[in-house]
Structure formats: C-alpha cells, structure tokens
Amino acid sequence: MQVLIVLVICSLIVALGFLAAFFWSVKDNQYEDTYTPSIRILFDDNEIANQDTEAEETK
C-alpha cells in the first residue's frame, strides 16, 4: 500500500514537470508561428549555396 502512495506522489511530480514545461513553452511563443518552420527547410539550402558562391566570387 505504501508503494502506491510513493507512485502517486512520483506521478504527480512528473505531471507537474510536464505542465510547467508546457506553460514555459507557451510563454516563450513556441506555438505562435506554425507555418514558417515548415517552409524554412526549403529555403535554407538556397541561401547557403548563394553565400558559398558569393564567398568564392569575392576571393
């Protein structure tokens, strides 16, 4: 029976940790822009390629 009390307390602590992490991420505006990260990966390679060619041209 004592094991159940310990497990309930541990589960409450873990749940409070996840809840705190969720509120921290919402407060940090991590869920504000859901569109840009999905398309940002499409443009990163072009910018790096352009920077590399510009760097080679300046040498």
All heavy atoms as a GROMACS GRO file, in nm:
protein
  474
    1MET      N    1   0.082  -0.120   0.000
    1MET     CA    2   0.000   0.000   0.000
    1MET      C    3   0.086   0.126   0.000
    1MET      O    4   0.049   0.226  -0.058
    1MET     CB    5  -0.090  -0.005   0.122
    1MET     CG    6  -0.195   0.102   0.122
    1MET     SD    7  -0.313   0.065  -0.009
    1MET     CE    8  -0.417   0.202   0.002
    2GLN      N    9   0.198   0.118   0.071
    2GLN     CA   10   0.287   0.235   0.077
    2GLN      C   11   0.351   0.263  -0.060
    2GLN      O   12   0.382   0.376  -0.091
    2GLN     CB   13   0.395   0.212   0.182
    2GLN     CG   14   0.339   0.207   0.322
    2GLN     CD   15   0.445   0.172   0.425
    2GLN    OE1   16   0.556   0.136   0.389
    2GLN    NE2   17   0.409   0.183   0.553
    3VAL      N   18   0.367   0.156  -0.138
    3VAL     CA   19   0.424   0.174  -0.271
    3VAL      C   20   0.331   0.257  -0.358
    3VAL      O   21   0.375   0.341  -0.437
    3VAL     CB   22   0.452   0.036  -0.335
    3VAL    CG1   23   0.493   0.051  -0.480
    3VAL    CG2   24   0.556  -0.038  -0.256
    4LEU      N   25   0.201   0.237  -0.344
    4LEU     CA   26   0.104   0.314  -0.422
    4LEU      C   27   0.113   0.462  -0.388
    4LEU      O   28   0.104   0.547  -0.478
    4LEU     CB   29  -0.038   0.263  -0.396
    4LEU     CG   30  -0.072   0.129  -0.459
    4LEU    CD1   31  -0.211   0.086  -0.417
    4LEU    CD2   32  -0.063   0.137  -0.608
    5ILE      N   33   0.130   0.493  -0.264
    5ILE     CA   34   0.141   0.635  -0.225
    5ILE      C   35   0.267   0.696  -0.286
    5ILE      O   36   0.263   0.808  -0.339
    5ILE     CB   37   0.141   0.647  -0.071
    5ILE    CG1   38   0.004   0.603  -0.017
    5ILE    CG2   39   0.173   0.789  -0.028
    5ILE    CD1   40   0.000   0.590   0.134
    6VAL      N   41   0.376   0.623  -0.283
    6VAL     CA   42   0.501   0.673  -0.342
    6VAL      C   43   0.484   0.691  -0.493
    6VAL      O   44   0.528   0.792  -0.550
    6VAL     CB   45   0.618   0.578  -0.309
    6VAL    CG1   46   0.742   0.615  -0.388
    6VAL    CG2   47   0.646   0.577  -0.161
    7LEU      N   48   0.420   0.595  -0.560
    7LEU     CA   49   0.400   0.605  -0.704
    7LEU      C   50   0.307   0.720  -0.742
    7LEU      O   51   0.328   0.789  -0.842
    7LEU     CB   52   0.345   0.474  -0.760
    7LEU     CG   53   0.443   0.358  -0.762
    7LEU    CD1   54   0.376   0.230  -0.809
    7LEU    CD2   55   0.563   0.391  -0.849
    8VAL      N   56   0.204   0.743  -0.662
    8VAL     CA   57   0.114   0.855  -0.690
    8VAL      C   58   0.187   0.987  -0.674
    8VAL      O   59   0.174   1.078  -0.756
    8VAL     CB   60  -0.011   0.849  -0.598
    8VAL    CG1   61  -0.088   0.978  -0.602
    8VAL    CG2   62  -0.099   0.732  -0.637
    9ILE      N   63   0.268   0.998  -0.571
    9ILE     CA   64   0.346   1.121  -0.550
    9ILE      C   65   0.445   1.142  -0.664
    9ILE      O   66   0.459   1.253  -0.718
    9ILE     CB   67   0.417   1.116  -0.414
    9ILE    CG1   68   0.313   1.124  -0.301
    9ILE    CG2   69   0.518   1.230  -0.401
    9ILE    CD1   70   0.369   1.099  -0.163
   10CYS      N   71   0.512   1.035  -0.707
   10CYS     CA   72   0.607   1.046  -0.819
   10CYS      C   73   0.535   1.086  -0.948
   10CYS      O   74   0.585   1.168  -1.025
   10CYS     CB   75   0.681   0.915  -0.838
   10CYS     SG   76   0.801   0.880  -0.710
   11SER      N   77   0.420   1.027  -0.972
   11SER     CA   78   0.348   1.061  -1.094
   11SER      C   79   0.297   1.205  -1.091
   11SER      O   80   0.296   1.272  -1.194
   11SER     CB   81   0.231   0.964  -1.117
   11SER     OG   82   0.136   0.978  -1.014
   12LEU      N   83   0.257   1.253  -0.975
   12LEU     CA   84   0.216   1.394  -0.964
   12LEU      C   85   0.333   1.488  -0.989
   12LEU      O   86   0.318   1.592  -1.055
   12LEU     CB   87   0.155   1.421  -0.827
   12LEU     CG   88   0.013   1.367  -0.807
   12LEU    CD1   89  -0.032   1.390  -0.663
   12LEU    CD2   90  -0.082   1.432  -0.903
   13ILE      N   91   0.450   1.452  -0.940
   13ILE     CA   92   0.569   1.535  -0.963
   13ILE      C   93   0.604   1.539  -1.112
   13ILE      O   94   0.633   1.645  -1.168
   13ILE     CB   95   0.687   1.484  -0.878
   13ILE    CG1   96   0.660   1.511  -0.730
   13ILE    CG2   97   0.817   1.549  -0.922
   13ILE    CD1   98   0.758   1.447  -0.636
   14VAL      N   99   0.598   1.424  -1.178
   14VAL     CA  100   0.628   1.419  -1.322
   14VAL      C  101   0.524   1.499  -1.400
   14VAL      O  102   0.556   1.575  -1.493
   14VAL     CB  103   0.635   1.273  -1.370
   14VAL    CG1  104   0.641   1.266  -1.522
   14VAL    CG2  105   0.754   1.204  -1.309
   15ALA      N  106   0.396   1.484  -1.363
   15ALA     CA  107   0.290   1.557  -1.432
   15ALA      C  108   0.306   1.707  -1.413
   15ALA      O  109   0.287   1.784  -1.508
   15ALA     CB  110   0.154   1.511  -1.380
   16LEU      N  111   0.342   1.751  -1.296
   16LEU     CA  112   0.364   1.894  -1.272
   16LEU      C  113   0.485   1.944  -1.352
   16LEU      O  114   0.485   2.057  -1.400
   16LEU     CB  115   0.383   1.921  -1.124
   16LEU     CG  116   0.256   1.908  -1.039
   16LEU    CD1  117   0.288   1.925  -0.890
   16LEU    CD2  118   0.151   2.008  -1.082
   17GLY      N  119   0.586   1.860  -1.368
   17GLY     CA  120   0.701   1.897  -1.451
   17GLY      C  121   0.662   1.918  -1.596
   17GLY      O  122   0.703   2.015  -1.659
   18PHE      N  123   0.582   1.827  -1.649
   18PHE     CA  124   0.536   1.843  -1.787
   18PHE      C  125   0.445   1.964  -1.802
   18PHE      O  126   0.451   2.035  -1.903
   18PHE     CB  127   0.465   1.717  -1.836
   18PHE     CG  128   0.558   1.608  -1.878
   18PHE    CD1  129   0.568   1.493  -1.804
   18PHE    CD2  130   0.636   1.622  -1.991
   18PHE    CE1  131   0.654   1.392  -1.840
   18PHE    CE2  132   0.723   1.522  -2.029
   18PHE     CZ  133   0.732   1.407  -1.953
   19LEU      N  134   0.362   1.987  -1.704
   19LEU     CA  135   0.274   2.105  -1.710
   19LEU      C  136   0.356   2.234  -1.706
   19LEU      O  137   0.328   2.328  -1.781
   19LEU     CB  138   0.175   2.101  -1.593
   19LEU     CG  139   0.067   2.208  -1.593
   19LEU    CD1  140  -0.024   2.190  -1.712
   19LEU    CD2  141  -0.012   2.202  -1.463
   20ALA      N  142   0.458   2.238  -1.622
   20ALA     CA  143   0.544   2.355  -1.616
   20ALA      C  144   0.617   2.375  -1.748
   20ALA      O  145   0.630   2.488  -1.797
   20ALA     CB  146   0.642   2.341  -1.502
   21ALA      N  147   0.664   2.265  -1.810
   21ALA     CA  148   0.732   2.276  -1.939
   21ALA      C  149   0.636   2.325  -2.048
   21ALA      O  150   0.675   2.404  -2.134
   21ALA     CB  151   0.791   2.140  -1.979
   22PHE      N  152   0.512   2.281  -2.042
   22PHE     CA  153   0.414   2.327  -2.140
   22PHE      C  154   0.387   2.476  -2.125
   22PHE      O  155   0.387   2.550  -2.224
   22PHE     CB  156   0.284   2.248  -2.124
   22PHE     CG  157   0.172   2.300  -2.208
   22PHE    CD1  158   0.172   2.280  -2.345
   22PHE    CD2  159   0.068   2.372  -2.152
   22PHE    CE1  160   0.069   2.328  -2.423
   22PHE    CE2  161  -0.035   2.420  -2.228
   22PHE     CZ  162  -0.034   2.399  -2.365
   23PHE      N  163   0.366   2.521  -2.001
   23PHE     CA  164   0.342   2.665  -1.981
   23PHE      C  165   0.464   2.748  -2.019
   23PHE      O  166   0.453   2.857  -2.074
   23PHE     CB  167   0.300   2.694  -1.837
   23PHE     CG  168   0.157   2.657  -1.808
   23PHE    CD1  169   0.126   2.575  -1.703
   23PHE    CD2  170   0.055   2.706  -1.887
   23PHE    CE1  171  -0.006   2.540  -1.677
   23PHE    CE2  172  -0.077   2.672  -1.862
   23PHE     CZ  173  -0.107   2.589  -1.757
   24TRP      N  174   0.583   2.696  -1.992
   24TRP     CA  175   0.706   2.767  -2.029
   24TRP      C  176   0.716   2.780  -2.181
   24TRP      O  177   0.751   2.887  -2.233
   24TRP     CB  178   0.827   2.693  -1.974
   24TRP     CG  179   0.956   2.751  -2.020
   24TRP    CD1  180   1.015   2.867  -1.982
   24TRP    CD2  181   1.042   2.693  -2.120
   24TRP    NE1  182   1.133   2.885  -2.050
   24TRP    CE2  183   1.152   2.781  -2.134
   24TRP    CE3  184   1.038   2.577  -2.194
   24TRP    CZ2  185   1.255   2.752  -2.222
   24TRP    CZ3  186   1.140   2.550  -2.282
   24TRP    CH2  187   1.247   2.639  -2.295
   25SER      N  188   0.683   2.674  -2.254
   25SER     CA  189   0.693   2.680  -2.399
   25SER      C  190   0.587   2.773  -2.458
   25SER      O  191   0.613   2.842  -2.556
   25SER     CB  192   0.682   2.541  -2.461
   25SER     OG  193   0.555   2.486  -2.436
   26VAL      N  194   0.468   2.775  -2.401
   26VAL     CA  195   0.364   2.866  -2.449
   26VAL      C  196   0.404   3.010  -2.420
   26VAL      O  197   0.387   3.099  -2.503
   26VAL     CB  198   0.228   2.831  -2.385
   26VAL    CG1  199   0.127   2.940  -2.412
   26VAL    CG2  200   0.178   2.699  -2.437
   27LYS      N  201   0.462   3.034  -2.304
   27LYS     CA  202   0.505   3.169  -2.267
   27LYS      C  203   0.619   3.216  -2.356
   27LYS      O  204   0.633   3.336  -2.383
   27LYS     CB  205   0.548   3.171  -2.121
   27LYS     CG  206   0.576   3.308  -2.068
   27LYS     CD  207   0.611   3.304  -1.921
   27LYS     CE  208   0.639   3.443  -1.870
   27LYS     NZ  209   0.672   3.440  -1.727
   28ASP      N  210   0.701   3.124  -2.404
   28ASP     CA  211   0.814   3.157  -2.492
   28ASP      C  212   0.772   3.171  -2.638
   28ASP      O  213   0.858   3.185  -2.724
   28ASP     CB  214   0.920   3.048  -2.484
   28ASP     CG  215   1.043   3.095  -2.413
   28ASP    OD1  216   1.042   3.205  -2.357
   28ASP    OD2  217   1.143   3.019  -2.415
   29ASN      N  218   0.641   3.163  -2.667
   29ASN     CA  219   0.586   3.179  -2.802
   29ASN      C  220   0.634   3.073  -2.900
   29ASN      O  221   0.656   3.101  -3.017
   29ASN     CB  222   0.614   3.318  -2.857
   29ASN     CG  223   0.548   3.425  -2.777
   29ASN    OD1  224   0.442   3.402  -2.719
   29ASN    ND2  225   0.610   3.541  -2.770
   30GLN      N  226   0.654   2.953  -2.853
   30GLN     CA  227   0.698   2.846  -2.943
   30GLN      C  228   0.586   2.794  -3.029
   30GLN      O  229   0.612   2.724  -3.127
   30GLN     CB  230   0.759   2.732  -2.861
   30GLN     CG  231   0.888   2.769  -2.796
   30GLN     CD  232   0.954   2.650  -2.731
   30GLN    OE1  233   0.912   2.538  -2.748
   30GLN    NE2  234   1.058   2.676  -2.655
   31TYR      N  235   0.462   2.826  -2.997
   31TYR     CA  236   0.350   2.780  -3.077
   31TYR      C  237   0.286   2.892  -3.157
   31TYR      O  238   0.182   2.873  -3.216
   31TYR     CB  239   0.243   2.716  -2.986
   31TYR     CG  240   0.293   2.594  -2.915
   31TYR    CD1  241   0.317   2.595  -2.780
   31TYR    CD2  242   0.315   2.477  -2.985
   31TYR    CE1  243   0.363   2.483  -2.715
   31TYR    CE2  244   0.361   2.364  -2.922
   31TYR     CZ  245   0.384   2.367  -2.786
   31TYR     OH  246   0.430   2.256  -2.723
   32GLU      N  247   0.348   3.008  -3.163
   32GLU     CA  248   0.290   3.122  -3.234
   32GLU      C  249   0.296   3.102  -3.385
   32GLU      O  250   0.200   3.119  -3.454
   32GLU     CB  251   0.362   3.251  -3.196
   32GLU     CG  252   0.331   3.298  -3.057
   32GLU     CD  253   0.188   3.346  -3.043
   32GLU    OE1  254   0.136   3.409  -3.136
   32GLU    OE2  255   0.128   3.316  -2.938
   33ASP      N  256   0.411   3.071  -3.438
   33ASP     CA  257   0.429   3.059  -3.582
   33ASP      C  258   0.441   2.912  -3.618
   33ASP      O  259   0.545   2.851  -3.600
   33ASP     CB  260   0.554   3.133  -3.625
   33ASP     CG  261   0.567   3.139  -3.774
   33ASP    OD1  262   0.470   3.107  -3.843
   33ASP    OD2  263   0.675   3.177  -3.821
   34THR      N  264   0.336   2.856  -3.671
   34THR     CA  265   0.339   2.714  -3.706
   34THR      C  266   0.365   2.694  -3.856
   34THR      O  267   0.390   2.583  -3.899
   34THR     CB  268   0.207   2.644  -3.669
   34THR    OG1  269   0.100   2.712  -3.735
   34THR    CG2  270   0.186   2.646  -3.518
   35TYR      N  271   0.362   2.800  -3.934
   35TYR     CA  272   0.378   2.786  -4.079
   35TYR      C  273   0.523   2.801  -4.125
   35TYR      O  274   0.572   2.722  -4.205
   35TYR     CB  275   0.290   2.889  -4.150
   35TYR     CG  276   0.300   2.881  -4.300
   35TYR    CD1  277   0.248   2.772  -4.368
   35TYR    CD2  278   0.362   2.980  -4.373
   35TYR    CE1  279   0.258   2.763  -4.504
   35TYR    CE2  280   0.372   2.972  -4.510
   35TYR     CZ  281   0.320   2.864  -4.575
   35TYR     OH  282   0.331   2.855  -4.710
   36THR      N  283   0.592   2.899  -4.074
   36THR     CA  284   0.726   2.929  -4.121
   36THR      C  285   0.827   2.815  -4.101
   36THR      O  286   0.904   2.787  -4.192
   36THR     CB  287   0.778   3.057  -4.054
   36THR    OG1  288   0.686   3.162  -4.080
   36THR    CG2  289   0.913   3.095  -4.106
   37PRO      N  290   0.829   2.748  -3.986
   37PRO     CA  291   0.926   2.639  -3.974
   37PRO      C  292   0.908   2.527  -4.075
   37PRO      O  293   1.004   2.463  -4.115
   37PRO     CB  294   0.903   2.586  -3.832
   37PRO     CG  295   0.845   2.699  -3.759
   37PRO     CD  296   0.763   2.774  -3.859
   38SER      N  297   0.785   2.508  -4.120
   38SER     CA  298   0.763   2.400  -4.217
   38SER      C  299   0.818   2.435  -4.354
   38SER      O  300   0.852   2.346  -4.432
   38SER     CB  301   0.614   2.367  -4.225
   38SER     OG  302   0.542   2.478  -4.275
   39ILE      N  303   0.827   2.563  -4.388
   39ILE     CA  304   0.880   2.600  -4.520
   39ILE      C  305   1.023   2.650  -4.512
   39ILE      O  306   1.088   2.665  -4.614
   39ILE     CB  307   0.792   2.707  -4.588
   39ILE    CG1  308   0.789   2.835  -4.508
   39ILE    CG2  309   0.653   2.655  -4.612
   39ILE    CD1  310   0.728   2.951  -4.581
   40ARG      N  311   1.072   2.679  -4.390
   40ARG     CA  312   1.208   2.730  -4.376
   40ARG      C  313   1.310   2.629  -4.425
   40ARG      O  314   1.413   2.666  -4.483
   40ARG     CB  315   1.235   2.763  -4.229
   40ARG     CG  316   1.368   2.833  -4.209
   40ARG     CD  317   1.398   2.863  -4.065
   40ARG     NE  318   1.284   2.924  -4.001
   40ARG     CZ  319   1.257   2.911  -3.873
   40ARG    NH1  320   1.335   2.840  -3.796
   40ARG    NH2  321   1.152   2.969  -3.820
   41ILE      N  322   1.282   2.502  -4.409
   41ILE     CA  323   1.376   2.400  -4.452
   41ILE      C  324   1.391   2.399  -4.603
   41ILE      O  325   1.495   2.360  -4.657
   41ILE     CB  326   1.333   2.261  -4.399
   41ILE    CG1  327   1.445   2.163  -4.413
   41ILE    CG2  328   1.208   2.213  -4.470
   41ILE    CD1  329   1.422   2.035  -4.337
   42LEU      N  330   1.292   2.449  -4.674
   42LEU     CA  331   1.300   2.452  -4.819
   42LEU      C  332   1.394   2.560  -4.870
   42LEU      O  333   1.449   2.550  -4.980
   42LEU     CB  334   1.161   2.475  -4.878
   42LEU     CG  335   1.057   2.370  -4.845
   42LEU    CD1  336   0.921   2.412  -4.895
   42LEU    CD2  337   1.097   2.236  -4.903
   43PHE      N  338   1.415   2.666  -4.793
   43PHE     CA  339   1.495   2.779  -4.840
   43PHE      C  340   1.635   2.784  -4.781
   43PHE      O  341   1.716   2.861  -4.827
   43PHE     CB  342   1.423   2.910  -4.807
   43PHE     CG  343   1.290   2.921  -4.875
   43PHE    CD1  344   1.173   2.917  -4.802
   43PHE    CD2  345   1.281   2.932  -5.012
   43PHE    CE1  346   1.050   2.925  -4.865
   43PHE    CE2  347   1.159   2.940  -5.076
   43PHE     CZ  348   1.043   2.937  -5.003
   44ASP      N  349   1.666   2.703  -4.682
   44ASP     CA  350   1.797   2.708  -4.621
   44ASP      C  351   1.907   2.668  -4.718
   44ASP      O  352   2.014   2.728  -4.720
   44ASP     CB  353   1.803   2.619  -4.498
   44ASP     CG  354   1.734   2.682  -4.379
   44ASP    OD1  355   1.712   2.804  -4.382
   44ASP    OD2  356   1.704   2.609  -4.285
   45ASP      N  357   1.886   2.568  -4.799
   45ASP     CA  358   1.989   2.522  -4.890
   45ASP      C  359   2.022   2.627  -4.994
   45ASP      O  360   2.138   2.645  -5.031
   45ASP     CB  361   1.946   2.394  -4.958
   45ASP     CG  362   1.937   2.278  -4.860
   45ASP    OD1  363   2.007   2.284  -4.757
   45ASP    OD2  364   1.861   2.185  -4.888
   46ASN      N  365   1.922   2.700  -5.043
   46ASN     CA  366   1.947   2.801  -5.144
   46ASN      C  367   2.028   2.917  -5.088
   46ASN      O  368   2.117   2.968  -5.154
   46ASN     CB  369   1.815   2.854  -5.199
   46ASN     CG  370   1.742   2.748  -5.279
   46ASN    OD1  371   1.804   2.654  -5.327
   46ASN    ND2  372   1.612   2.763  -5.290
   47GLU      N  373   2.000   2.958  -4.966
   47GLU     CA  374   2.074   3.068  -4.906
   47GLU      C  375   2.219   3.029  -4.881
   47GLU      O  376   2.309   3.107  -4.904
   47GLU     CB  377   2.008   3.110  -4.775
   47GLU     CG  378   1.874   3.178  -4.797
   47GLU     CD  379   1.807   3.216  -4.667
   47GLU    OE1  380   1.871   3.202  -4.561
   47GLU    OE2  381   1.692   3.259  -4.671
   48ILE      N  382   2.242   2.907  -4.836
   48ILE     CA  383   2.378   2.863  -4.811
   48ILE      C  384   2.453   2.852  -4.942
   48ILE      O  385   2.569   2.892  -4.952
   48ILE     CB  386   2.377   2.729  -4.735
   48ILE    CG1  387   2.323   2.751  -4.594
   48ILE    CG2  388   2.516   2.667  -4.732
   48ILE    CD1  389   2.302   2.623  -4.517
   49ALA      N  390   2.388   2.800  -5.046
   49ALA     CA  391   2.452   2.787  -5.176
   49ALA      C  392   2.487   2.924  -5.232
   49ALA      O  393   2.595   2.944  -5.288
   49ALA     CB  394   2.362   2.711  -5.272
   50ASN      N  395   2.397   3.020  -5.217
   50ASN     CA  396   2.423   3.156  -5.264
   50ASN      C  397   2.537   3.220  -5.186
   50ASN      O  398   2.620   3.290  -5.243
   50ASN     CB  399   2.297   3.242  -5.252
   50ASN     CG  400   2.193   3.202  -5.354
   50ASN    OD1  401   2.225   3.140  -5.455
   50ASN    ND2  402   2.069   3.237  -5.327
   51GLN      N  403   2.544   3.199  -5.056
   51GLN     CA  404   2.651   3.256  -4.976
   51GLN      C  405   2.784   3.194  -5.014
   51GLN      O  406   2.886   3.262  -5.018
   51GLN     CB  407   2.623   3.233  -4.827
   51GLN     CG  408   2.508   3.316  -4.774
   51GLN     CD  409   2.474   3.280  -4.631
   51GLN    OE1  410   2.530   3.186  -4.575
   51GLN    NE2  411   2.383   3.356  -4.572
   52ASP      N  412   2.787   3.064  -5.043
   52ASP     CA  413   2.910   2.998  -5.082
   52ASP      C  414   2.960   3.052  -5.216
   52ASP      O  415   3.080   3.076  -5.234
   52ASP     CB  416   2.889   2.847  -5.091
   52ASP     CG  417   2.873   2.784  -4.954
   52ASP    OD1  418   2.912   2.847  -4.854
   52ASP    OD2  419   2.822   2.670  -4.949
   53THR      N  420   2.870   3.071  -5.310
   53THR     CA  421   2.912   3.121  -5.441
   53THR      C  422   2.958   3.266  -5.432
   53THR      O  423   3.052   3.305  -5.498
   53THR     CB  424   2.799   3.109  -5.544
   53THR    OG1  425   2.684   3.176  -5.496
   53THR    CG2  426   2.765   2.964  -5.573
   54GLU      N  427   2.891   3.345  -5.348
   54GLU     CA  428   2.933   3.483  -5.329
   54GLU      C  429   3.070   3.489  -5.262
   54GLU      O  430   3.153   3.574  -5.296
   54GLU     CB  431   2.830   3.559  -5.245
   54GLU     CG  432   2.700   3.584  -5.320
   54GLU     CD  433   2.596   3.651  -5.231
   54GLU    OE1  434   2.625   3.678  -5.112
   54GLU    OE2  435   2.484   3.674  -5.280
   55ALA      N  436   3.094   3.401  -5.168
   55ALA     CA  437   3.222   3.398  -5.100
   55ALA      C  438   3.333   3.359  -5.196
   55ALA      O  439   3.444   3.412  -5.192
   55ALA     CB  440   3.217   3.303  -4.982
   56GLU      N  441   3.304   3.265  -5.287
   56GLU     CA  442   3.404   3.224  -5.383
   56GLU      C  443   3.431   3.333  -5.486
   56GLU      O  444   3.542   3.349  -5.534
   56GLU     CB  445   3.358   3.095  -5.453
   56GLU     CG  446   3.360   2.975  -5.363
   56GLU     CD  447   3.307   2.850  -5.432
   56GLU    OE1  448   3.279   2.856  -5.554
   56GLU    OE2  449   3.293   2.748  -5.364
   57GLU      N  450   3.327   3.409  -5.520
   57GLU     CA  451   3.344   3.516  -5.618
   57GLU      C  452   3.427   3.631  -5.562
   57GLU      O  453   3.498   3.698  -5.636
   57GLU     CB  454   3.208   3.567  -5.663
   57GLU     CG  455   3.131   3.468  -5.748
   57GLU     CD  456   2.992   3.518  -5.782
   57GLU    OE1  457   2.953   3.628  -5.735
   57GLU    OE2  458   2.920   3.446  -5.853
   58THR      N  459   3.419   3.655  -5.432
   58THR     CA  460   3.492   3.766  -5.373
   58THR      C  461   3.639   3.733  -5.356
   58THR      O  462   3.720   3.822  -5.341
   58THR     CB  463   3.432   3.805  -5.238
   58THR    OG1  464   3.433   3.692  -5.152
   58THR    CG2  465   3.291   3.858  -5.254
   59LYS      N  466   3.674   3.603  -5.360
   59LYS     CA  467   3.815   3.565  -5.341
   59LYS      C  468   3.894   3.595  -5.461
   59LYS      O  469   3.910   3.618  -5.556
   59LYS     CB  470   3.827   3.415  -5.310
   59LYS     CG  471   3.778   3.383  -5.171
   59LYS     CD  472   3.794   3.236  -5.143
   59LYS     CE  473   3.742   3.202  -5.005
   59LYS     NZ  474   3.752   3.061  -4.976
   0.00000   0.00000   0.00000
